């Protein structure tokens, strides 16, 4: 892109604060911005290091209940069959991602993002090998695809009807931690795969990576619908190469993130009137967002990005479309709630019992004073240093909305909404540890903020994203 020639101010015009007339002054502001970007990244890295050092000291008292705080992981430097592929994918995205994001036709860009994202997730998962990195992940004792857990849903109606009776630890045949910690839609997904002939950990992993990899596409559709293509295109490589992928492969929360992202994408299409059939899009958004709430109690926080999407659309002169969207979205979500309630599962009862179980287990022993800030360090690690620097710009852009271009403002608004979800979850005290997995649906929205960084720095920041992911995946055996 070429810059427009400098024009002299009109007669009587007042220069903007900080504006100058010399060439040196014109460069000063961008240079200062880049220094702040680096400072944000350095501070995030320092916070991560502090969380590790403090965690190792505190863990001497055995109260954090993770083996490599603040991550649920084990220190074990290693490499595996996915290592060459991961290096190749990282190099290709750093070298060719930005120019391809600018040139590819929109639909091909979406397909390329999904394909490259899955390649990155698969290669990182296979660093730990097929069995440990992929096939056994979702059949671990607390996971969803464990055969004995799936077998308990042979009588589906009885299992859903009595689901809340097995949440508390002291109850007979209490559910494993992940099943007890989520509404039944999560386990029912894997029961459905089993009944379709796709049972076992390998098929569960393929499902989660395939669906989870599409979350990036949902984000791109949302951002383009709200603000246009420029910053959205620039966000694509960062959505592919984020450290987020370390925990998206393989965990059910990557699947949860995709459901949420596509729900928001359909909501944006409906609220802006850009869908061919806005009512159908709005109902689809409600269906997906309703399903998300029955996948994870924590996804009730999606109300914040939902409000961001609707507020942005209304601000863009689409108030009528927004008013028409809301009833259809509610109508789409109602069948999910009605079906589960009629089957005997009452969401609020499940949440209250989960709250009690949380404090019966490790959640009652893990110190809030450590995790309330260490969780945020984990979020910075999962999002990556580029996303941290970009989020700094996003907060600034959202605050100065009048001077922001629509494309940049849309990215900023959604990043701030994701950040607000993280902060709310953190302060709740119900997310002490394991947030590298639990917060994937929220962390995802920080990744596009890196598109707000200067374009000439994108390759360097993409390289930083890749390095973080590769270092974590090769030095630690993560739980997901």
Residue pairs with C-beta under 8 A, 6 or more apart in sequence:
6 26
9 15
18 29
19 25
20 26
20 28
30 454
33 393
33 454
34 454
34 457
36 392
37 389
37 392
37 393
37 453
37 457
38 389
40 388
40 389
40 391
40 392
41 385
41 386
41 388
41 389
41 464
44 377
44 380
44 385
44 388
45 385
47 373
47 376
47 377
47 380
48 377
48 378
48 380
48 381
50 377
51 69
51 70
51 373
51 374
51 377
51 378
52 68
52 69
52 70
54 69
54 370
54 374
55 64
55 66
55 68
55 69
55 70
55 370
55 374
56 69
58 64
58 69
58 367
58 370
59 66
59 69
63 365
63 366
63 367
64 366
64 367
64 370
64 433
65 362
65 365
65 366
65 433
66 72
66 73
66 433
66 434
67 73
67 74
67 75
68 74
68 75
68 476
69 370
69 374
69 433
70 371
70 374
70 375
70 377
70 378
70 433
71 378
71 381
71 436
71 472
71 476
71 478
72 433
72 434
72 436
72 437
72 478
72 479
72 480
73 476
73 477
73 478
73 479
74 476
74 477
75 475
75 476
76 475
76 476
76 477
77 474
77 475
78 127
78 128
78 474
78 477
79 127
79 474
80 126
80 127
80 128
80 129
80 133
81 126
81 127
81 129
81 130
82 122
82 123
82 124
82 125
82 126
82 127
82 128
82 133
83 123
83 127
83 474
85 119
85 122
85 123
85 126
86 120
86 123
86 124
86 127
86 469
86 470
86 473
87 470
88 123
89 116
89 119
89 120
89 123
89 241
90 120
90 241
90 463
90 466
90 469
90 470
92 116
93 116
93 120
93 237
93 240
93 241
93 462
93 466
94 237
94 241
94 459
94 462
94 463
94 466
95 459
97 116
97 236
97 237
97 240
97 241
97 462
98 234
98 237
98 455
98 458
98 459
98 462
100 109
100 112
101 109
101 233
101 234
101 236
101 237
102 233
102 234
104 112
106 224
106 229
109 220
109 233
109 236
110 217
110 220
110 221
112 236
113 216
113 217
113 220
113 236
113 239
113 240
114 213
114 214
114 216
114 217
116 240
117 213
117 216
117 239
117 240
117 245
118 209
118 210
118 213
120 240
120 241
120 245
120 469
121 209
121 212
121 213
121 245
121 248
121 249
121 254
122 209
122 249
124 245
124 246
124 249
124 469
124 470
124 473
125 133
125 134
125 137
125 205
125 209
125 249
125 250
126 133
126 134
127 133
127 473
127 474
128 473
128 477
132 477
133 249
133 250
134 201
134 202
134 205
134 249
134 250
135 200
135 201
135 202
135 205
136 201
137 143
137 201
137 205
137 250
137 251
137 480
138 144
138 145
138 146
138 190
138 201
138 204
138 205
138 208
138 250
138 251
138 252
139 145
139 146
139 147
139 200
139 201
139 204
140 146
141 176
142 176
142 177
142 178
142 179
143 149
143 176
143 178
143 252
144 150
144 178
144 179
144 186
144 187
144 189
144 190
144 204
144 252
145 190
145 193
145 194
145 199
145 200
145 201
145 203
145 204
146 176
147 199
147 200
149 175
149 176
149 179
149 187
150 187
150 190
150 191
150 194
150 199
152 159
152 173
153 159
153 187
153 188
153 191
156 188
156 191
157 343
157 344
159 184
160 184
160 188
160 340
160 343
160 344
160 345
161 343
161 344
161 345
162 344
163 175
163 184
163 344
163 345
163 350
164 345
164 346
164 349
164 350
164 353
165 171
166 172
166 173
166 174
166 175
166 180
167 174
167 175
167 180
167 350
167 353
167 354
167 357
168 174
168 353
168 356
168 357
168 360
169 357
169 360
169 361
170 360
174 180
177 361
178 186
178 252
179 186
179 187
180 354
180 357
181 297
181 354
181 357
181 358
182 295
182 296
182 297
183 293
183 294
183 295
183 296
183 297
183 340
183 345
183 347
183 350
184 294
184 340
184 345
185 291
185 294
185 295
185 336
185 340
186 252
186 256
186 295
186 296
189 252
189 255
189 295
190 204
190 252
193 199
193 203
193 204
193 207
194 200
198 204
198 207
204 250
205 249
205 250
207 255
208 248
208 249
208 250
208 251
208 252
208 254
208 255
209 248
209 249
209 250
209 254
211 254
211 255
211 258
211 259
212 248
212 249
212 254
212 255
212 257
212 258
213 248
213 254
213 258
214 258
214 261
214 262
215 248
215 254
215 257
215 258
215 260
215 261
215 262
215 444
216 236
216 239
216 240
216 261
216 444
216 447
217 261
218 258
218 261
218 262
218 264
218 265
219 235
219 239
219 261
219 265
219 414
219 444
219 445
219 447
219 448
220 232
220 235
220 236
220 239
221 265
221 268
221 269
222 261
222 264
222 265
222 268
222 309
222 414
223 231
223 232
223 235
223 410
223 411
223 414
223 448
224 232
225 265
225 268
225 269
225 272
225 274
226 268
226 272
226 309
226 312
226 313
226 316
226 406
226 410
226 413
226 414
227 312
227 406
227 407
227 408
227 409
227 410
227 411
228 406
228 407
228 410
229 407
230 405
230 407
231 407
231 408
231 410
231 411
231 448
231 451
231 452
232 407
232 410
232 411
232 448
232 451
234 451
234 455
234 458
235 411
235 447
235 448
235 450
235 451
237 458
237 462
238 384
238 386
238 387
238 390
238 447
238 448
238 450
238 451
238 461
238 462
238 465
239 444
239 447
239 448
241 462
241 465
241 466
241 469
242 382
242 383
242 384
242 387
242 447
242 465
242 469
243 381
243 382
243 383
243 384
243 465
243 468
243 469
243 472
244 382
244 383
244 384
244 440
244 443
244 444
244 447
245 469
246 382
246 436
246 469
246 472
246 473
246 478
247 253
247 254
247 382
247 436
247 437
247 440
247 478
247 480
248 254
248 257
248 440
250 480
251 437
251 440
251 480
253 296
253 437
253 438
253 440
253 441
253 480
254 440
255 295
256 292
256 295
256 296
256 299
256 440
256 441
257 440
257 441
257 444
259 288
259 291
259 292
259 295
260 288
260 289
260 292
260 299
260 302
260 441
261 441
261 444
262 288
263 284
263 285
263 286
263 287
263 288
263 289
263 291
263 292
263 302
264 285
264 289
264 302
264 305
264 306
264 309
265 285
266 275
266 281
266 282
266 284
266 285
266 288
267 281
267 282
267 285
267 289
267 306
267 309
267 310
267 325
267 329
268 274
268 309
268 313
269 275
269 278
269 281
270 278
270 279
270 281
270 282
270 285
270 321
270 325
270 328
270 329
271 282
271 309
271 310
271 313
271 314
271 318
271 321
271 322
271 325
272 313
272 316
272 318
272 321
273 318
273 321
275 281
275 282
278 321
278 324
278 325
278 328
279 324
279 328
282 324
282 325
282 326
282 328
282 329
282 332
283 328
283 329
283 331
283 332
284 332
285 325
285 329
285 332
286 328
286 329
286 330
286 331
286 332
286 333
286 334
287 332
287 333
287 335
287 336
289 302
289 306
289 329
289 333
290 332
290 333
290 334
290 335
290 336
290 337
291 336
292 299
292 302
292 441
293 299
293 300
293 302
293 333
293 336
293 347
294 336
294 337
294 340
294 347
296 438
296 441
297 350
297 351
297 354
298 425
298 430
298 431
298 438
299 441
301 421
301 424
301 425
301 442
302 421
302 441
304 417
304 420
304 421
304 424
305 414
305 417
305 418
305 421
305 445
307 417
308 413
308 414
308 416
308 417
309 414
310 322
310 325
310 326
311 413
312 409
312 410
312 413
313 321
313 322
313 325
314 322
316 406
337 347
340 347
341 347
355 430
358 364
358 430
362 432
362 433
363 430
363 432
366 432
366 433
367 432
368 429
368 432
371 431
371 432
371 433
372 426
372 427
372 429
375 426
375 431
375 432
375 433
375 435
375 439
376 422
376 423
376 426
378 435
378 436
378 439
379 422
379 435
379 439
379 443
379 446
380 387
380 388
381 436
381 468
381 472
382 435
382 436
382 439
382 440
382 443
383 391
383 443
383 446
383 447
384 447
384 450
384 464
384 465
384 468
384 469
385 461
385 464
385 465
385 468
386 450
386 453
386 461
386 462
386 464
386 465
387 446
387 447
387 449
387 450
387 465
388 446
389 450
389 453
389 461
390 415
390 446
390 448
390 449
390 450
390 451
390 452
390 453
391 415
391 419
391 446
391 449
393 412
393 449
393 452
393 453
394 411
394 412
394 415
394 416
394 419
394 449
394 452
395 412
395 415
395 416
395 419
397 404
397 408
397 409
397 411
397 412
397 452
398 404
398 409
398 412
398 413
398 415
398 416
401 409
404 412
408 452
411 448
411 449
411 451
411 452
412 449
412 452
414 445
414 448
415 445
415 446
415 448
415 449
417 445
418 442
418 443
418 444
418 445
418 446
419 445
419 446
421 439
421 441
421 442
421 445
422 439
422 442
422 443
425 431
425 435
425 438
425 439
425 442
426 435
431 438
431 439
434 479
436 478
436 480
437 479
437 480
450 458
450 461
450 465
453 461
472 478
